[in-house]
Amino acid sequence: MSTPEQPVRAPVPGASAPRSAEEEREAIKAANRFDIRRLIGGLFTLYGVILTVLGIAGSPHVKHQAAGINVDLWTGIGMLIFGVLMIVWALSRPVAAEPLLRVRPCRP
């Protein structure tokens, strides 16, 4: 008589015992909290806000040094767009748990 396939987690290096469901949820939350997309998006958004404000409120002489183009304003807007897109991407597709591996039982 064969036994049904059991879901088995791949061994985690350095782990001595399987994690409980609560520990799994906490690990997923921590992975989402420090997702590189959120960090990059936050930094680009922050720098984009700073450059946009400098582009709007800066002196006219500094604004038009680059062939009459307000480089701070356009760079700030571009950074804002990129930063917001990174944050939206991180929030819309969060880090998921590792998939379960299906292991067939050994047959004698």
C-alpha positions as CSV (number, residue, x, y, z in Angstrom):
1,M,0.0,0.0,0.0
2,S,1.5,3.3,-1.0
3,T,1.3,6.4,1.2
4,P,0.1,9.7,-0.2
5,E,2.7,12.3,-1.2
6,Q,3.6,14.6,1.7
7,P,4.6,18.2,1.3
8,V,8.2,18.7,2.5
9,R,10.2,21.8,2.9
10,A,13.7,22.0,1.6
11,P,16.2,22.0,4.4
12,V,17.3,25.5,5.4
13,P,21.1,25.8,6.0
14,G,21.8,26.6,9.6
15,A,18.3,25.7,10.8
16,S,18.0,22.9,13.3
17,A,14.3,22.5,13.4
18,P,11.4,23.2,11.1
19,R,9.7,26.6,11.7
20,S,6.2,26.9,12.9
21,A,3.5,28.7,10.9
22,E,3.8,31.8,13.1
23,E,7.6,31.9,12.5
24,E,7.0,31.5,8.8
25,R,4.6,34.5,8.8
26,E,7.1,36.6,10.7
27,A,9.9,35.7,8.3
28,I,7.8,36.7,5.3
29,K,6.9,40.0,7.0
30,A,10.6,40.7,7.6
31,A,11.5,39.8,4.1
32,N,8.8,42.2,2.7
33,R,9.8,44.9,5.2
34,F,13.4,44.9,3.9
35,D,12.6,44.2,0.3
36,I,15.2,45.9,-1.9
37,R,12.5,47.3,-4.1
38,R,11.0,49.2,-1.2
39,L,14.4,50.6,-0.1
40,I,15.4,51.7,-3.6
41,G,11.9,53.1,-4.2
42,G,12.0,55.1,-0.9
43,L,15.5,56.5,-1.6
44,F,14.6,57.5,-5.2
45,T,11.3,59.1,-4.0
46,L,13.1,61.0,-1.2
47,Y,15.8,62.3,-3.6
48,G,13.2,63.1,-6.2
49,V,11.2,65.2,-3.8
50,I,14.4,67.1,-2.8
51,L,15.4,67.7,-6.4
52,T,11.9,68.7,-7.4
53,V,11.7,71.3,-4.6
54,L,15.1,72.6,-5.5
55,G,14.1,72.8,-9.2
56,I,10.9,74.8,-8.3
57,A,12.3,77.0,-5.5
58,G,15.9,77.4,-6.7
59,S,17.4,80.6,-8.1
60,P,16.7,81.3,-11.8
61,H,20.4,81.6,-12.6
62,V,21.1,78.1,-11.3
63,K,17.9,76.6,-12.9
64,H,18.9,77.6,-16.4
65,Q,22.6,77.0,-16.5
66,A,22.3,73.8,-18.6
67,A,21.2,75.4,-22.0
68,G,18.0,76.8,-20.5
69,I,16.8,73.5,-19.1
70,N,15.9,73.1,-15.4
71,V,17.8,69.9,-14.8
72,D,17.0,69.7,-11.1
73,L,13.3,69.8,-11.8
74,W,13.3,67.2,-14.6
75,T,15.7,64.9,-12.8
76,G,13.6,65.1,-9.7
77,I,10.4,64.3,-11.6
78,G,12.1,61.3,-13.2
79,M,13.3,60.1,-9.8
80,L,9.9,60.5,-8.3
81,I,8.3,58.5,-11.0
82,F,10.9,55.7,-10.8
83,G,10.7,55.6,-6.9
84,V,6.9,55.4,-6.9
85,L,6.9,52.7,-9.5
86,M,9.4,50.6,-7.4
87,I,7.2,51.0,-4.3
88,V,4.0,50.1,-6.2
89,W,5.8,47.0,-7.7
90,A,7.0,45.9,-4.2
91,L,3.5,46.4,-2.7
92,S,1.6,44.7,-5.6
93,R,3.9,41.7,-5.8
94,P,5.2,41.0,-2.2
95,V,7.8,38.3,-1.4
96,A,6.1,35.0,-1.1
97,A,7.0,31.9,1.0
98,E,9.1,29.2,-0.6
99,P,7.0,26.7,-2.5
100,L,6.5,23.3,-1.0
101,L,8.4,20.5,-2.6
102,R,6.6,17.3,-3.4
103,V,8.6,14.3,-2.5
104,R,7.6,10.8,-3.6
105,P,8.0,8.2,-0.9
106,C,10.7,5.6,-1.4
107,R,9.5,2.3,-2.7
108,P,11.2,-0.8,-1.3
